[in-house]
Amino acid sequence: MKNISELIPNLSSSPVLTFAGFIFAFIVTWLGIPAVNRLAKTKNLYDVPVNRSSHQKPVPRLGGAMIFAGVILASVLFTDLAAASELKYIIASMLVLFFIGLKDDIVSLTPIKKAIGQIIAALIIVVPANIRINCFYGIMGIDEVPYIPSVIVTLIFITGLINSINFIDGIDGLASGIGILASIVFGIIFLLFEHVSYAVICFSLAGSLAAFFYFNVASKKNKIFLGDTGSMLIGFLLAVFTIYLIEMPNPGNPLEKAFPIAPAMSLAVLFIPIFDGLRVSLIRIINGRSMFQADNNHIHHKLLKITKNHLKTTATILIINALMIASIYFLKNLGNKLLILVLILLGILFAILLGFKSSDSTKN
């Protein structure tokens, strides 16, 4: 079966394919969100403000449905399905997360049921697709990782990042903004090293999120939230991109890794969700509470108290994240170990500045 790039020769170049994926996904999400918004209002599917919320009015929460549609359609149309054999497993995992997230957005699921769905989605990627972390690049004295530990580490990473993105989805534009920034960085790297199919998926996600970002941040008539459907899809795809970047072979020599500082760059790209997730989880454990119990200790809550504005808080966090990514790139000659140490020290510094004191445990 031919894909669209084979049917239309002018679309065969890598940059054109990635741009086409971005635009197509953007259009699908842009046109679909108003319809989803109307459906959510008809069915009364709102995120109703409570005392822990950062918004004051009920807002529809099914934005993730159109992100799912945009990414799936663009990825299938503009990737080489023969070259990207893992795509069918990525789509299968996305379907699992889509239905789990959709049900949670409509009727609310227990954390255990959501965790089971996340583990099933991760297992599809790790076992049949064989997308897993095999190499630690000599970090902590570890190079190649045996199969069973590799599976366990990858499952923890995927499910952890899914929930970390869910954690930061607390103010307008933050989760989608992080997703746009991360997917563009990953996409550019994949494009430079000729891994075109993954670049297309990255830019498809960026396109869908760019359309969503407008409705989430700027639209008054059709304002919408990601919901768990959207946040889980973002976290899952960013986890897949990260694992592929770490394991990505060099096109000139498949026995070598294409991007030597992949672990450090991945940590820089995902610094905000990983840092926030670890910090908040540690605070909850120290205070004897469940890791899934909502509170007001997230980085966006702390900054929101200072800026008093969602967009300013989101912009501040994204600028910090972008500066970290740029710094890691320009200091790439220092190597993974030193760069990761610098990022860890920055995380500790930020944690001290934000404080470990627990806020109201009922807030999210």
SVG drawing of the C-alpha trace seen along z (x, -y; Angstrom):
<svg xmlns="http://www.w3.org/2000/svg" viewBox="-27 -39 61 49">
<polyline fill="none" stroke="black" stroke-width="0.4" points="0.0,0.0 1.4,-3.4 1.5,-6.4 0.7,-9.9 4.4,-10.8 4.6,-8.0 1.5,-9.2 2.6,-12.8 6.3,-13.0 6.8,-16.6 6.1,-15.4 9.0,-12.9 11.6,-15.2 12.1,-15.0 11.4,-18.7 8.3,-18.8 6.9,-15.6 7.5,-16.9 6.0,-20.3 3.0,-18.6 2.5,-16.5 2.5,-19.6 0.1,-21.5 -2.3,-18.6 -2.4,-17.8 -2.9,-21.5 -5.9,-21.7 -7.5,-18.5 -7.3,-19.7 -8.2,-23.3 -11.4,-22.3 -12.3,-19.5 -12.0,-21.3 -15.1,-23.6 -17.2,-20.5 -15.8,-18.6 -16.5,-21.7 -20.1,-21.8 -20.5,-18.0 -18.9,-18.4 -21.3,-21.3 -24.3,-19.3 -23.3,-16.3 -22.3,-18.5 -18.7,-17.2 -17.1,-20.0 -14.1,-20.5 -16.0,-22.1 -13.9,-24.4 -13.3,-23.3 -11.3,-24.9 -8.0,-23.5 -8.7,-24.7 -6.8,-27.6 -9.9,-28.5 -13.2,-30.0 -15.6,-28.8 -16.6,-25.3 -14.6,-24.4 -15.0,-21.4 -12.2,-18.8 -12.1,-16.7 -9.3,-18.6 -7.2,-15.4 -9.6,-13.7 -8.7,-16.0 -5.0,-15.9 -5.3,-12.1 -7.1,-12.5 -4.6,-15.0 -1.5,-12.9 -2.9,-9.6 -4.1,-10.8 -1.0,-12.9 1.3,-10.1 -0.4,-7.5 -0.6,-9.7 2.9,-11.1 5.2,-8.4 6.7,-5.5 4.8,-2.6 7.3,-0.1 10.3,-1.9 8.4,-2.8 7.2,0.7 6.9,-0.4 4.1,-2.9 1.4,-0.2 2.5,0.5 2.6,-3.2 -0.9,-3.6 -2.1,-0.6 -0.7,-2.1 -2.3,-5.4 -5.7,-3.7 -5.4,-2.1 -4.6,-5.5 -7.2,-7.3 -10.0,-5.1 -8.7,-5.0 -8.3,-8.8 -11.7,-9.4 -13.5,-7.3 -11.7,-9.1 -12.6,-12.5 -16.3,-11.4 -16.9,-9.3 -13.6,-9.4 -11.5,-6.3 -9.6,-5.2 -5.8,-5.7 -5.4,-1.9 -7.5,-1.5 -5.6,-4.3 -2.3,-2.8 -3.3,0.6 -4.1,-1.1 -0.8,-3.0 1.1,0.2 -0.7,2.1 0.1,-0.8 3.8,-0.8 4.1,3.0 2.9,2.9 5.8,0.5 8.4,2.3 7.7,6.0 6.3,6.4 7.7,3.1 11.0,3.6 11.3,-0.1 13.2,-0.2 16.2,-1.6 19.1,0.7 22.1,-1.6 23.0,-3.9 26.0,-5.5 28.3,-4.6 26.3,-6.7 26.8,-5.2 29.2,-2.8 26.5,-1.1 26.6,-0.6 24.4,2.2 21.4,3.2 20.1,6.8 16.7,7.5 14.6,7.8 16.1,4.7 15.7,2.9 12.0,3.7 11.5,2.7 13.4,-0.6 11.5,-1.5 8.1,-0.7 8.9,-2.9 10.1,-5.7 7.0,-5.6 4.4,-5.5 6.3,-8.0 6.5,-10.5 2.8,-10.0 1.9,-11.0 4.4,-13.8 2.8,-15.5 -0.6,-15.0 0.9,-16.7 1.9,-19.8 -1.4,-20.1 -2.7,-22.6 -2.6,-26.0 -3.5,-27.2 -0.9,-26.3 1.7,-24.6 1.4,-20.9 0.7,-21.7 3.6,-24.3 6.0,-21.7 4.7,-19.2 5.3,-21.6 8.8,-22.6 9.8,-19.0 8.3,-17.5 10.0,-20.2 13.4,-19.6 13.1,-15.8 11.7,-16.3 14.6,-18.5 17.2,-16.0 15.4,-13.1 15.3,-15.0 19.0,-15.9 19.9,-12.2 17.5,-11.1 15.0,-9.3 12.1,-10.9 9.2,-8.9 9.8,-9.8 10.3,-13.4 6.9,-13.4 5.3,-12.0 7.0,-14.6 5.9,-17.5 2.4,-16.0 2.2,-16.2 3.5,-19.7 0.9,-20.8 -2.0,-19.3 -0.8,-20.9 -0.2,-24.3 -3.9,-24.3 -5.0,-23.2 -2.8,-25.8 -4.8,-28.6 -8.2,-27.3 -6.8,-26.6 -5.1,-29.9 -6.7,-32.5 -10.2,-31.4 -13.1,-32.6 -15.9,-31.0 -14.3,-27.5 -11.9,-27.3 -11.1,-23.7 -8.8,-21.6 -6.6,-18.6 -8.2,-16.3 -6.5,-13.0 -6.9,-11.9 -4.6,-14.7 -2.1,-14.7 -1.5,-10.9 -1.0,-11.0 1.5,-13.8 3.4,-12.0 3.4,-8.7 4.6,-10.1 7.4,-12.2 8.5,-9.0 8.6,-7.1 10.6,-9.9 13.0,-10.0 13.7,-6.3 14.1,-6.3 16.5,-9.2 18.6,-7.4 18.7,-4.2 18.8,-5.9 21.4,-4.3 23.8,-6.4 22.7,-6.3 26.3,-6.0 27.2,-3.3 24.3,-1.4 26.6,-0.1 27.1,-3.6 24.6,-5.9 23.6,-8.8 23.4,-11.4 26.1,-11.0 24.5,-13.4 21.0,-11.9 20.5,-11.2 21.6,-14.7 19.6,-16.4 16.5,-14.3 16.8,-15.3 17.0,-18.9 14.0,-18.7 11.9,-17.0 13.4,-18.8 10.2,-20.5 7.9,-17.5 10.6,-15.2 11.7,-17.7 8.2,-18.6 7.1,-15.0 10.0,-13.9 9.8,-16.9 6.0,-16.7 6.1,-12.9 8.9,-13.3 6.9,-15.9 3.9,-13.7 5.9,-10.6 7.6,-12.7 4.2,-13.9 2.8,-10.3 0.3,-10.9 -0.4,-9.1 1.6,-10.1 -1.7,-10.6 -3.3,-12.9 -3.6,-16.3 -1.9,-19.3 -0.7,-22.8 3.1,-22.1 3.6,-22.1 6.1,-24.5 3.3,-26.2 1.3,-26.8 4.4,-28.4 5.1,-30.7 1.4,-31.5 1.3,-33.0 4.1,-35.4 2.8,-36.2 -0.9,-36.1 -1.3,-35.1 -1.5,-31.8 0.2,-32.9 3.1,-34.7 3.7,-31.6 3.6,-29.3 5.9,-31.6 8.4,-31.8 8.6,-28.0 8.9,-27.5 11.7,-30.1 13.6,-28.4 13.1,-25.0 14.3,-26.4 17.4,-28.0 18.3,-24.6 18.0,-22.9 20.2,-25.5 22.8,-25.4 23.1,-21.6 23.5,-21.8 26.2,-24.5 28.0,-22.6 27.7,-19.2 31.5,-18.7 31.3,-18.2 29.7,-14.8 26.7,-13.2 28.0,-12.6 28.9,-16.2 25.9,-17.6 23.5,-15.4 25.3,-16.3 24.7,-20.0 21.0,-19.4 20.6,-17.5 22.3,-20.3 20.0,-22.8 17.0,-20.7 18.2,-20.7 18.7,-24.4 15.2,-25.0 13.7,-22.7 15.4,-24.7 14.2,-27.9 10.6,-26.6 10.8,-25.0 9.9,-21.6 7.2,-22.8 3.9,-21.1 1.0,-23.3 -2.7,-22.5 -3.0,-18.8 -6.4,-19.2 -5.2,-21.3 -4.0,-20.3"/>
</svg>
